[in-house]
Amino acid sequence: MTKNIICGLTTFLMGLQAMPALAGSSVTDRIARYNVVWNTPSRDASGVMPLGNGDIAAGVYAIEDGDLYLLLAKNDAFNYSGEIYKTGRVRVSLKPNPFQKGKSFRQELDLATGSIRITAAEVVVLIWADASRAVYHVEIKSPTEVSVTAQPEFWARPDKTRDVRLERDGKLLWYYTVGDRSVYPEDLKFYQVEHMAAKQPDPYRFNTFGNLLECPQMKLDHGLLAGAGKTFDVRIHACAKQIPTTDQWIQQIEQQAAQRLDTPTDWERHCRWWADFWDRSWILAADRTAPAGSREQLRGEAEPSGKRAEADGGALASQSYNVFRFLMACQSRGRIQAKFNGGLFTQQLRTGSPDGHPGAVRQKDGTWLTHEDDRLWGRRFTFQNQRLLYWPLLASGDFDLLQPFFNYYRDLLPMRTAITKAWFGHDGAYYRENIEPTGAERDCDHGGRPPKTKPGESYEGWYHDYYFTSGLETLAMMIEYAKYTGEEDFRNRVLIPFARQVLLFFDRHYPRNGDGKLRLEPAQVLETFWIAVNPAPDVAGLRVCLDELLALKAGDRDDLANWLQFRSEIPDVPLRVVEGRQLIAPADRWEKRSNAENGELYPVFPFPCFGLGLGSGDIVDWTMRHRTNPDAFGNACWTQDQIHWAYAGRAAEARDGLVRRFRIASTMCRFPLYGREGPDSCPDFDHFGAGATALQRMLVQEAGEKIWLLPAWPASWDADFKLRLAKGAVITGIVKEGKLTTWDIQPRDRRSSVVIGQPQP
């Protein structure tokens, strides 16, 4: 125990030292410059700081003149309809209270070790979620004896139920159980695929989740754990399992908690995991033109207006990039993909109005705190948003974090194939915007029902009616993963079966014109252009996916023959002319327009038919200058402007937009890297995923066999980077004072493929 605390203190003290220059630093020093530090306790539950191990996560906050809290979450804590609830909250109280107003206080998110350290009135608290097992540790070390209590706290769930609390063998445990109920049978009946109940398990029925609280230095006393001493190791075990009886779940979590823990050894292993994670890749940037004394100076909180005010936009972009990567590591190693609308880090938010937040509680000052289980956009896994969390994980080399995303859509393939057959009467599998864990859909058409319009029939259009792009983009991401990793098992078990069904849907669903070319109608351009013909995203997606599959020689002889024939039937990406110059059009034609997506830029990213590396950066540039929705939402949320500026080779535009994006913060919570509410929820993770992808593409782009280095990097930003590329390549480099001073690529035989650009003024 003492060794563990000393290890934590040593790392904490290292974080107080001045950070070295960008290049030539250790893994710990590289990432520690982006730690988030608070020098006062939080005022209420809106002041949480995040940590997690990929499957479990917690929002940690210490209240001034109050106690320490952990708001707990787990990746698969589903209720009967697919909402992800919190698994509880633990309250830790200390006497004398180190969080009293006026006492010294420092709370630091230590990215290098995936932990939070609080030093308050000489009491040190180290909080971490073990990278290797589903347990949190709250380690306390005091120079003098303190009294400590720990207890769970509960609230009425949105479905009006409450968790069950038990005391067993000196420990506290609690759970929420779904029981024998689920929306799954209703979803199957709706799509007339009741037979799939025997083939695809119900994802919600009998799900039970909760925690077990224990501490070797405490005893059960009047319903809580209590003890006195100088050192404590409070442990919170987590478990979620679909299991017929709660007795079986209790047995499961008790067996889990009974496994031997060696906290110092576990901590060392935990730190090694995080060190390996940070050594996979990195991007460090700083604006060398920032005023003296402000370079790489990052604040722990945003301004009251909800803006980050740091002068160094390069460092701000890098912190946003690296903290987002940390948050994905904290919530994308479980069974289910991380949700765009807060993931595991939804929290109580402070708001001026309860509108849109059922269950919000009014505070003494007239503001409101939202409900613990609340999140905007609810249970949706909205693909337009979800994908942006996972695109940047390719270049960062976080292939393990991509697995829940791919597994989610791969595992639903049999259900989507059955639904396609029942709904449209032909083979293949379509994926609309919102696909639930049951395989069903949400938010289709005016009444929630997906339409059955056949080619040639009239239709009105709605946000998701003919949004079939999701399957193509998932396929494009799978292809990129196969190119990056070369994993034969993934290629054969995941990529090829998925490609067969998604491409077969488009082949069977749409007719051909008189010239033999596919005519995509009824169709739409994402959520924005309705009643369209040959939408640019779908046409580009079909072209790119088929070209890549044929180049990879993926599939058997019949697959390749079918795909080669189908490729010859795909129309050209629609273009139009403005002021005598070509640019990409959203579709061949459309009738209605809504929402704020630039669908005409999808043939640049995520389906690269145009771009600097393809010799058509001028078309991308002209399309960007005439795009439908420039800088929508003030460069927030799922907008992709900075990604597309990077593909146009325009460094200044990409840089300026990226800084505007990352200056956005929430006025509803304390943590400065959660984005804001509107149009998505807070935390808003697609906001940071889009920015992370842009930052990567500013440094490196691939086009065919060529690797473009610094295609859109600003000369005002110094950089130190390590990124992953296709065919297992790793590229590193240092930009200093407007010049690429050092670079390397492994394996060395890829060096001849690199085209070196120059940082741009």
N, C-alpha and C positions, 0 to 999 in steps of 0.2 A: 504493500500500500504506500509506504513512504517513498520507495523508489519511483512509483508511478507519479506521485505528486511532484517529486523533484524533476522528473522528466518533463512534466507539463510546465513547471515554473521556468525551466531552462529555455524551452521554446518561447515562452511568453516574454522573457527578458530579451531574447534575441530580436523579437519583434519591435522592441523599443529603440534599437540601434538605427542609425541613419542607413537608408537603402543605398546600395552601390549603383554605379552607372548601369545602363541597360544591358550591355554585353558582358560576358564573362562571369556571371554570378551563378551561385548554386541554385538547385531546385527550390529550396526553401526561400532564399532571398529573392528569387525571381518572382515568386507568387506573393510573398508577404507584403510587397509594396501596395497590394490591392486589398488588404484586409480592411474591414469596416470596424471603426472604433467609436464607442460612445463614452462620454465622460460624466454622464449623469444617468440615474435609473430612468425607467419609462414612467409616464404618467398613468397609463392604463393598458388594457389588453391590446391596443392597437400598436404598441411598441415592441413587436416581436423581432427576433433575429433567428435566421433559419439554420438548421443542420439536419443531416440525414445520412443513411447508408445505402440508399437506392431503393429500398423496400419500405423502410420506416423513416419517419421524419418528424421533427418537432419545431414549433415556434417557441423560442425561449425569451422570457422577459422577466426582469426584476422591477418591482414597483417601488417608487420612492415612499419611504415610511411603511412599506408593506413587505411582501414576500416574493419568492422566486417561483415562477410557473413554467411548466412545459405543456403546451397544447399539442397533443399527440395525433399522428396520422399513420395510416398504413395503405399501401398501394392497392389492395383488393378488399377494402372495407366497404363492400357494397351492401345497400339495403335491397329490398325486394324489387325495386324498379330501376336499380342501376345508379342511384345517387351514391357518391362516396362520402361517408360520414367520417368525422373525427373518431378516434378510438378512446378519447377521454382527455382529462387534464389532471396533472399532478401539481400539488402545491407543497412547497418546501419552506418551512418557517425556521428562522434562527433567532435565538436570544442569547446575548444582546443582539439587537438588529443592526447588521452592518449596512443596511440600505437606508438608514435615516438621513434625512435631508441635511446637507452640510458636511457629511463625512466624505472622505476620498472615495472615488469610484472610477473604475475603468472596466468596460465590457468590450471584448474584441472577438470578432469572427476570424479565427485563424485558419485561413484557407489551406495552408500547407499540411495541417494535421486534421482537417475536417472537424474542428472542435470550436467551442466557445469558452473563453476564459473571462471570469469576472474576478476582479480584485477590489474588495470593498472593506475599508477600515481594517486592513491587514488580514482579512479572511479571503482565501483563494478558493474559487469554485471552478472546477473543470467539468464541462458537460460535453459528452460525445455519444454518438450512435455507432456501435461497433461495426466496422466495415465487413466483418465476417459472420455476424450472428444478429438475431433480432432482439437486441437489448441496448437500452440507454444506460449510461453511467452519469451520476451526478456526484462527483468527488469533492469533498469539502475538507479543507485544511485550515486550522486556526492556530495562532500562537498561544492562545489561552482557551480554556474549556468553554464550549458553547452548548446550549441545549438546542436540539434539532428535532423537528417533527416533519413527517411526510404523509400526505393523504390524497386520495383521488377526489375530484369534484365532478359533479354531474349537472345535467340540464335536461329539459324536456326536448326530445328529438322532434324534428319537423313532422313526423308521422304520429306525434303525441305519445310515443312510448318513452320509457326510461330504461337505463341500463340496470342490470342486476349486479348487486354488490355482495361479496362474500368475504368472510374471515376464515382462513384455513391455515393451521400449523404455523401461526405467527406471521402470516403473510396476508396481504390484501389483494383480492382479484375482482375484476368486474368484466362484464361482457354485454354486448348487444346481440340478439339473435333474430334472424329473419324468420325462422320457423318454416312451416309448410305453406309458403306463399311466394308468388313470383308472377311477373308480367309475361314470362316466357310463353306459357300456353296461349295467352291472348295474341302474342305476336305471331306464333305459328298458325293460329286459326285465321288471323287477318290475311296472311299470305297464302292460305290454303296449302300449307306444307306441314300439317300435323304429323306426318310420318317421320319428319326429321327429329322428333323428340327421342326416338330410339337410336339415332345416329350422332346427335350433337348434344352434349350435356347442358342442362339448365345452369347458367352462370350465377344465379342468385339464390335459389332455393336452399334452405338450411344453412345459409352462410352465417357464421358466428365470429365475432371479432371482439377483442378486448386486450386487457393488460394484467400483469401480475406485478405487484410492488413489494420489494423486500429490501432489507439492509442488514448486513451482519452485525452492525454496531447499534441496532435498534430493536426494541421489542414492541409487540402489539399492546397498546394501552388506550382504553376507552375509544376504540374505533379508529385509531391512527397509529402509525409507527412513531416511536419516541425514543430518544437517547441523549446522553450527555457525553462529551469528549472533545478531542482535538481533531480527529480524522474520521471521516465517514465515506462510505461508498454506497449511495442509494442506487438501486438497480430497478429498472422498469422493463420487464419482458413484454413482448408483443406477439400476438398470434391471430391470424384470420384463417378460417378453414370451413369448407362446406362439409358439415358432419351432422348426422341425423339427430343426435341428442346433445344437450348441453353438458351432460355428464362426461361424454366423450371429449368434448372440447376442454373441459376443466382438466381432465386427465392429460390431454395433449400439452397444455401450457404448463402444468406442473412438472411433467417430464422434461419439458424444454428448460424450465428454470432449475431443475435438479442437476443438469449437466454442469460439470465442474468449471468454474471460472477462475482464471489466474489473471487478475486485473493488470499487473505490470506487463506480463507477457502478451496479453490480449492488446494492450495499448501499443506495445512495440510493433506487433503485427498490423494493427490498424494504421499506425503511422507509415509503415512500409507500403501499405496499399495506396495511401494517398501520395506518397513520394513517387511511386511508380506511375500513378495517374498523371501527376503534373509533369513527369519527364517524357510522356508520350509526345507532347507537342506544346507549343506556346506561341503567343503573340504578345510582345511588349512594345508599346509605342509611347512616344512623348513628343510634344510640340516644342522644338528648340527655339521657336520665336516667342514663346510665352514669356511674360515679364519675369525678371530676375526674382528668385525666391519662390515662384509659384509653380515651377516645373515639377511635375509628378506629386504635387501637393493635392491630396484628395480628402474631402470632408466626409464625415460619417453620416451626415444628414443633408437633406435638400433644404432649400429656402421655404418659408411658409407659403409662398406662391405655388409651390410644386415644381420648381426648377432647380437643376444642378447648376451652381454658379462657379465651378472650378474654371480657372483661366486656361489650364492645359487640356485642350480638347482631345489630344492624342492619348493622354493618360486616362481621361474619362472613358474614351472608347475602349481602351484596353481593359480597364477595370470592369466595364460592363460585359465585355467578351468573356473574361475569365470567371467572373462571378456567375454568369449564366451557365458556363460550363460546369462550375461547381454545383449549381442547383440541379442540373440534369444528372450529374453523378449521384446526387442525394435522392433522386426520385425516379430513376429509370433503370433499376436493376431488379425490379420485382416482376410480378406476373402480367401486369397491365401497363400499357403505354402511359406516359405522363400526360395529364390533361392540360390543354392550352390555357384553360380558365382557372389558373391558380394551382393546378397540380396538387401536390401534397401540402402546399403552403398557403392554402386559404386560411384566413384568420378573421378575427373580429376587427372591423374597420370603423373608424370614427367618421361619421357623416352628418351633414346638416339636416338630412331628411331621411325618413325611413322608406321613402318610395322606392320600390324595386327590391327591397330587402325585408321580406317577411320575418317577423320574430325579432326585429331590432328593438333594443331597450333604450329608453330615454335616460340620459345622464343628468346630474344635478345642474350642469352648466347649459342645459338645453340641447346639447348635441345627442347623437344616437350611436350606440355600438351595435353592429350587426350581429346576427346569430352565429354561434360557433360552427354550425354545419352549412352556413349560407355560401352560395357562389352564384354569380350571374351566369346565365346560359346553362345552368344546371348540369344534367348528366351527359350533355352532348359531347361526342368526340368529332367535332366539326373539322373536316379534313383540310379545308383551306387554311385553318389555323394550326392543326396538328403537325402537318408536314414541316412547317418552319422550325419546329423544335428539333427536328431530326436531320435536316439537310447538313448543318454544319458539323455533325458528328463524324462525317466521312473524312474531311480534311484534318480534323483534330485527332483522328485515329481512335475514337471512342467506339469501336465496333461492338463491344459488349453492351453498351447503352442503346444501340440500335435494335437489339434483338426483340424487346417487347413490342416495338413498333411493327416490325416485320411479322412477328408471330401473331399479332392481333388480326391483321388482314389475311394472312395465310390461313390461320385456323378457321376463319369464317368463310373460306372459299367453298366448302361443300354446301353451306347454307345459302350463300349468295347464288350458287349455281342452281340449287333447287328453287329458290325464289324467282330467278330469271325465267326458268322453265314454266313455273306456275303462273307467273304474272304476264309474261310476254309470249309464251308458247314456243320459244326456241332455245337453243343451247347457248352456252357461254355464261359469263358472270359480269353483272354491272355493279359498280360501286358509286352510289351517290354521295352527297356531301356529308350526311350524318348517319353513320352506321353504328348501331348499338352493339354491346357485347352479345346480345341475343342474335345478332345478324339482321335485325329489323332496322327500319329507318325512322327518322323524325323530321318534322318540318318540311314535308313535301306537299306541294299544292296548298290551296286555301284551307282545306279541312284536315291537313295532316296526312292525306292519302296520296301515294304516288300515282301519277296519271298513267293511262294505258294507251295514249295516243299513238296511232300507227302512221307510218309515212303516208303523206297525202291528205291526212285529216287535219282540219283546222283546230287550233288550240290557242289559249290565251297567254300561257306562260306564267311562271312564278319563280321565286328565288332558286329553288333546287330541282325543279321539275326534270330538266334534261341536263343536269350537271353530272355528266358521266366521266369527267376528266380525272376524278380521284383515282380510279383504277389504273389509268395510264401513268399518272405521276408516281403512284406506288411502285408500278413496274419499272419506271425509269430509275427510281431510287434503288430498287433491288439490283438492276443492271449495274449501276455504279458501284454498289457494294461488292458484287462479283468481280468487277474490274479492279477494285482496290485490294481485295483480299485474296482473290484466286481460289476461294474455298469451293472445292468440287462438290462437297456435300450440300452446301447452300444452293449451288447452281442446280443440282439435280433434284433436290428435295423441295426447294422453295421457289426458286426463280422460274424454272421451266413449267411446272404445273400451273403457277399463277399466270404466266404469260399465255399459255394455251387458252385458258378460259376467258381472260380479259380481252384478248384480241379476237377470240371467236365471237364474243358478244357483238363487237363492232361489225365484224364480217357478216353475221346473220341478221343484225338488227336493221341495217341501212341498205337501201337499194343502190343501183348503179345508174349513172346518167347514160345517155346515148353513146358517149365516147368510152364507156366502160369504167369511168371513174366513180368512186364512192361519193354518194351525196348524203351528207349528214344533215338530215331534217326529218322529224323535229329535233331541234338542238338549241343550245344557248351558249353564250360566252361567259363561263363562270356564273356569278350571280348578277352580272351587270347588263348584258345585252340579251334580250329575250326574243323568242321567235326568230331564230337565226338559221342561216344556211352555212355549212362548212366553217364552224368556229375555229379561229386560229389556234387556240390551245389544243383542241382535239386533233386537228390536222397535223400540227407540229408534233404532238405526242405520238401519234401513230407512225409518222415518218421516222422520228428519232428511235423509238423503241424497236421498230422492225429493222432499221439499219444496224443498230447495235447488236441485236440478237443474231442477225445474219453474220456480222463481223466476228462475233464470239463463237460462231458455229454451235450455238446452244440448241438443244433439242435433238430429236432423232431425224432420220431422213424425211419422214412425212412432214414433220414440223417445218423443216427448212424449205421444203418444196411449197408448202401452203403459205408460209410467210413470204417467200420470194414472189409468189403470184399476188398475194394481197398487197405487197409493197408497190407493185406496178399499178395498182388500182387506187392508190392514195392521191388525192388532188394536191396541187401546189398550195403552199401557205399563201393566204390572200394578201395582196399588196394594193396600195393605192398611191396616187401621185399628188403631192402638195407643193406648189410653187416650183414645179418642174423636177422635183426630186422624189424618189421612191421611199415609201415607208410601209411598215406592216399595218394591215387593217385588222380590226377585231374579227371580221367574218366576211364572207362574200356579200351577205346582206343581213339586216336585222330590222325589227320594227319598234321595239321598246327598249328603254334604258333605265336602269336603276342601280343602286349601290355605287361603289367607288373603286372598283378594281380595274387595272390596266391590262385587260385580257390580250390586247395586241402585243404586249411584251412577253407573253409566255413562250413564244418561239425563240426567245433569247435565254430566259431562265423561267422555268426549269427544263425546257426542251430546246437545247441549243442548236437552232437552225441558222442563227445569225449571231455575229459577235466579232470583236476585234481579232481574235485568233483565227476566225474563219474568213477573214478578209472583207467582212461586211460591217465593220464598226461604224462606218458612215451611215448605214441604214438604221442601225440601233440609235445612233445619236439623233438622227432626224425624227425617228419615231418618238424618242424621249421628249424632244422639243415640241411635239404635237400630240403628246399622250392625252388620253381622255380625262384622267384625274391626277393632275400633278400634285405631288406632296399631300395626298389625302390625309386627313386627321393630323396635319402638322407633322408628317413623317412618323406617325405612331403606328402601333399595332402591326397588322399583317401586310402593310404596304411594302413594296419591293423596290422603290425608286433607287436606293443606293446600290442595290445589286445590279440593276440594269445600267446605271451610270458606269459602274465598274466594267461591265461588258462592252460599253461604248468606248472605254479607254479614257474616261474623263475623271481625272483624279480630284480636281477641285470640287466638282459637283458632288461626287461620292463622299468626300471628306466633310463638306459643309452639311450635307444632309444627315450624315452619320452623327455628327456632333449635335445637331438639332434633335435627332431621335434620342440620344442618350442623355440629353439635358432634361428630358421629360421625367418627372417623378410624381408620386402620389401625395396629395394633401391628406389622405385618409389613413396613412400608416407611417411609421417612423423609418423603416428600412428603405434606403434611397434607391434600390435597384429592383423595384417591383413594377415599374411602369405606372400606369394610372388606370382608373376605371373609365371605360368608354372609348371605342365601342365595345371592347371586351371587358373582362373583369379585372380586378386587382387582387393578386399579382397577374400580370399579363405576359406570358412567356413567349408567345410568338413575336411580340415586340422585340425581344432580345435575340430570338433565333434569326429573324430577318437581318438584324444588324450584324450578328456574328458571321453570317454567310457573306454579307457585303465586305466586311473587313478581310476575310480570307480571299475573296475574289479580287480585291484591290492589290493583294500581294502576289497571288498565283492563279493562273487559269490554264486549263488544259483544252486543247482542240486537236482531235485526232491523236497523232503521235507527238505533237509539239507541246511544249510546256512554256507558257509565257510568264516570265518572272518580272514583277513590278509593272504590270500592264496599266495600273491606275493608282500609283502610289504618289502622294504629295511630297514634294521636296522639303516642306516645312516640318515633316514628321520623321524623327529617327525611329528605327525599329530593330528588333531582335526577334527572329521567328524560326519556328520549326513546324513544318506541316507535312501531311501525308498526301500521296498522290496515287494514281492508278499503278497497277503492277507492283505494288509493295514498295514504291519509291518513297524516300524521305528527303525533303529539301530544307535547307537551313540558310540563313543569311543575316547580314547586319547592314543596315542603312544608317549612315552617319553624315550629317551636314550636307544632305542632298545627294549623296553618292552611295552606291552599293559597294561597300568596302570589302566584304567577305561573303562568299556563298559556296555551297557544296550540295551535291546530290548523291544519294546512294540508292541503288548500286551505281557505280561509276560509269557504266556503259550507257546510262541515260543522259549523260552530260551533253552529248551531241544533239539531243532533242530540245535543249533549253534555248529559248530566245529571250535575251536580256533586254528589258526596257529601261528607260531612264526616269527617275523621279521627276514629277512635273511641277512647275511653279504654280 
